[in-house]
Amino acid sequence: MTMKPLAVLAIIAGVGIGACSDMNSTQQRTLTGGAAGAAGGAAIGAITGGSAVGGALLGGAAGAAGGYIYDKNKDD
């Protein structure tokens, strides 16, 4: 029996959300930004005919940096 991609994504999201419970706000925003950036980068890479993996790596790095910077600016 094979799992559908949507079911796999739901399981990964559930595990990821549960893992955030012991994190401070900076860690949570950095992780959330990285995950959102990776998903967006992979989608854009796949849609444009580029590399989905490369897009995920670049998007993840940019998203993590954005989440970290956002949290630090919010603290100030």
Helices and strands as residue ranges (DSSP letters): H 5-19, G 20-22, H 25-47, H 52-75
